């Protein structure tokens, strides 16, 4: 063997590999201990458990229901303790630290400012607190020997009526930490076209946005997000598989929407574990990401909600490696896809790919050479 390319990466290599995360919810990634601390400080008494391990298990089991609506209910507890400036700052800082510790070098983390106003904060104060928290988390990560850059995506809830207001907020803060806009929440009954004014505004302002589409709802949701709203990326987009036919002999036929998504290189923010929990996929081995990767869609790997799914970027890649025998070359492909699709300037994306991601994977892929040298050296010593 003359290359690492045929060797499956170890868990340690996966953790050390530079990773890029485009789809992660701030209120879905709290540390269980932080939820408990904040609840105690704020007098919130509705938590189902008050020990970190038990609370973490509760979140995973509550989310593992096969229903997106039930999955979304778990956020009542996390949002309840994220209603003060101090809480938002802490959660954002810890988010950046945790991602950096997991090898993430660039992340876009989304949250809905409108869900953090119950303590009297204004929308602007919410954004300022989160941005300051991300910067603090980046500083702490550097002090610990890790590098990460975090951009915020401001999310509007699709069942509410504040999308234009949140889009304007995102545009106002686009040069101070906010990199784009999103809509989220239950898809069924709340099509993205309800918020056309927000998307038209962002397009006029030459700003970026992604749309949750094709997760719990099917192809019409994806079609509307792209052709009516003009989304730059698809949050999940897993149901694009419904427009792809695989014959018994392995021949693949793409429908016109699937072909459009692939041909236009529209990024798909895939979240495998979350998709299993919400019923969008039945198993890791049968997750559409396998076929979509083989067909060279611009697929990316993401966490969605690290607390609810009990996951991390490293865990997602470990599970995909087990299911599809992915190598470091595959991991690099997914990671470069994600970096190409980020909402930061082109020159910065290119520098991240050429100066951070590719060198990081090259170093990991070369390790087999030194392991082989070590084995040979040890064998020679024993034979003397």
N, C-alpha and C positions, 0 to 999 in steps of 0.2 A: 504494500500500500504506500502511495506516495503523496497522499493528501488527507487533510482533516475532513474534506468535504463529505466523505462517506461515513464518518463517525458521528454518532448521536452525541449531542452536548451533554455534559454532566449538569447536575443541579447547580453546582458552584459556578460553572461557566455561564449558565443561563442567568444567574444572579449578577455576575460581573459584566455581562454583555451590556453595551449601551442600548437603551430602549427609549422609544418615543411613544407618548400616551396622548391621544386626542380626545378620548371620551371617558371622563371621570367626573362624578358629581361630588361636590364638596360636602354636601349634607349626607352623602352615602359612604363617606370614607373616614368617619371619626374613629379615634381609638376608643374602645369600650370604656376604659378607665376615665377618659376625658368626658364622655357622656355622663358618667356617674358623678364625677367631680362637679361639672357644671350644673347638673340637676340639684345637687346638694346645695351649692352656692345660691341658686336661684329659687329654691323652694319648690322645685318641680317634683311631685310625688307619684307620678303615674308610670314610672319605669317598671317593667315587669320583673326585673332582676336588679340587684344592687351589688353583685360581685362581677368583676370584669369578664371572667371566663364564662360564667353562666349567661351574662348579658350577650356576649358575642354569639353563643350558641343559640340563644333565643332569636336574635336577628336573622341568623342563617336559616333556622327552621321556619320562621314566619315567612321569610322570603321564598322559601323552597316549596311553593304552593302550586306552581303551574299557571298562576293567574297574574297578569300584569296589574290588575286593580288591587289585588291583595298585596302584591309586592310593594306597590306605592304606599300602602297604609303604614308601613314600617317607618316612613319618614316623619310621621307625626311626632315621634319621640326626639329624633335628632334636630328637627327644626325648632322644637319647643325650647331647646337649651341653647339655641343660636340666635338670641334676641338682644344681645348687648354687644357693644363695641369690643369689650374685652374677650367675650366668647368667640366672636368672629375672628378676631386677631389670632387667638390661640389655635383655633381649628385650622385656619389657613397656614399658619407657621408649621404646625405639626404635619399637615398634609405635605408640604414641600419637603420637610425632613424625611418623612416616611418614604416618599417616592424616590428621593435621592439615595436613600439607604438601599433601595431595591434596584438601583442601577439605572433609573430613569434620568435621562439628561435633558429632555425637553418634555413639558406637559402643558396641555390646555385643560384647565379645570373649570367646570361650569357650575353655576348656582343661580337661583332665582331671587334677586333682591327683594321682590315683593313679598317673599315668605319670611322676611326677617325684620318686620316693622312693628311687631306687637309690643316691643319694649320702648317704643317711642323714637326709634331711629328714623332718619329720613333715608330715601333711596341713595342719595349722595354719600351719606355717612356710612351706609352699609358697604358701598363700593370702596370707599377710602379705607375702612377697617380691614377688608379682605385683601386689598392690594398691599397694605402695610404688612399684613401677616405673611403674605407670600414672600415679600422682600426679606423679612426677618428669617423666614425658613430657609431661603437661599443662602443667607449669611451663615446660619448655623450649619447648614450642609457643607459649605466651604470650610468652615472651621473643623469639621469632622473628616475632611479629606474627600468630599464628594462635590460634584458640580451639577447644578440643575438650573434650568430657566423655566419659570412658570408664567403662563399667560392666562388671563381670565376670559371666560365666555359668559356673557350675561344672558340668562334664560328667562323667557316669558312663559307663563303657564297657559297651555292651549285652551283650557276651559275658562280662563279669565278674559278680561277685556283691557289689559294694560300693555299689549305687545308693542304698540307704537311708542308708548312712553318709555318702555325698557330699551327699545331700539335706539331712541334718541339719547338715552343714558349711556348706552354702549358707545355710540358715536362720539359723545362728549368726552369720554375717557379713553379713546382709542390710542392716544399717545402716552398714556400713563398706566399701562398695565393691562388694559382690556383689549383683547385681540379680535373679538367677534361676538356674534349673537346666535341665539338658539331658541327654539320652542320645544317644550317637553310636556309630559303628562299623558293621560290616557288618549290613545289615538281614535278609538271608535267613537263616532259621534262628534268629534272635534277636529275636522279636517284642517290642514294648514292654510287652506284658502280663506279661512275666517280671519286671517291676519295679513291679508294682502297689502294693506296700507303700510304695515311695518316693513315688509320685504321690499316694496316699491321705494320706500324712503331710503333704506340701506343701499339699494342699487344706485339711486341717484347720488348718494354720498360716497360711492365707490368703496363700500365697506363689505366685510365678509360675514357670511352666516351659514350655519348648518341647521338641519331640521331633523328631529326625530321622525323617522318614517320607515315603514316596512318592518316593524317589529311585531306588534300585536295585530296590526292591520296589514292588508296585502298590497298588491300591485297598484291599486288606485291611489293609495297614500304616497307611494314612491313617485308615481306619475305626476300627481299634483305638486309635490315638493319640488320637482325638477321643472316641469313644463309650465306650471302656473306661477310658482313662487321664485324659481331661479336659484335653488340652493347650490352652494359650492360643494357641500359634502352631504352624505346621508348618515344620520345617526342610526346605527344598526344596519338597516337596508337588507336584512337577512332574507326577507321574503322575495327578493329578486330571483331567488331560486325557482319560484313558481312560474317564471317565464323562460325556464331552461328545460329542455327535454333531453333525456339520456335514453337512447335505444338499447335493446338487449345486447347488441353487438358493441356497445360503448360509444357509438356515434352520438355527438352532441349537437343539438340544434338550439340556437338562441332566438327567442322572440325579439320583436323590434325594440321593446323597452330594454331588455337585457343587453341587446347589442348596442343600443345607444349608451347605456351606462358604461359598458366596457370600452367602446370606441372613444367616448369623450373623456375617459380616464377619471370618472367621478369617484372620489374616494368613498369607501364603505367602512364605517366605524364599527367593526365587528366586536362583539362582547360575548365570547362563547359561554362562560359559566352563567352569566345573567340570562342569556337566551334559553338555557336549559331550565332555569328557575321559572321563567315566565311562559314556558311552553312553546317558544319560537323554534326550538330544536329539541330532538329527542335524546341525543347522546353526543358526546364529543366526537366519536368516530363517524357519526352521521351528520355532524354539523356542516352546513353548506360551505363553510370556509375552505374545506378540503377541495371541493370541486371548483370553487371560485378562484382559489390559488392556482390550480392546474390550468384554468382557462385564462389566467393572467388578468383578472379584474384587479383594480387597484384596492386590494383588501388591506386592512390594518387590524392589529390586535389591540384590544383595550380591556379595561377592568369594569367600567360602568359604575358599580358601587362596591367598593372594597369591603366595607363592613357587612353589608347585607349578603354578599356572595362569599365572604370569608376568603378573599382572593388578593392577588397582587399581579403585577405584570409578569414576574418570574413564574408564579404558579400557572398563569394562563399559558405561557410558553411550555412549561413542563407538561401540562396536560395535552397540548397540541402535539408536542414531540412524541408523547406516548401513543397518541391516536394516529398520527400520520407519518411518524419517523422523520420529523423535520430535523434538519442539520443546522449548523451555524449559518450556512449559506441561505437557508430559508429564513432564519431569524433576521439576517441582515436585509433580505429582500423586503420583509414586512416592515422593518424599521425604516429603511430608506423610503418606502412608500409613504409611511406616516410623515416623515420629515418633509418630503416633497409637498405634502398636502396641508402642512401647517399654515396658520394665518399670520405669519410674520414675513417680512420682506424677503424677496428671492435671494439676495446676496447673503443674508443671514442663514437661510435654509441651506444654501449651497456650502457655506463655511462649516455648518454643523455636520453635514454629510461628509465632506472631504477631510475635515480636521479633527472630528470627534468620532463619528460613527464608523467610517471605513477603517481608520487606524485601530480602533478598539476591537473590531472583529478580526482584522488581520493578525493582531497579537494573539487573540484567543485561538484562531485557526492554526497558528504556528506552534502551539504548545505541544502537539503530538510529536514534533521533531525532538524536543528536549526530553519528553517522557521516554521516547525510544532510546535516546542517547543515555539516559539514566539507567534504563533497564539493561542496555548493553554493557555499561560500565560495571553495574552490580554483578552481572553474570561473569564478567572477566575477573572480578575480584574474588568471587567464590571459587573459580576454577584454579586459582593459584595455590 
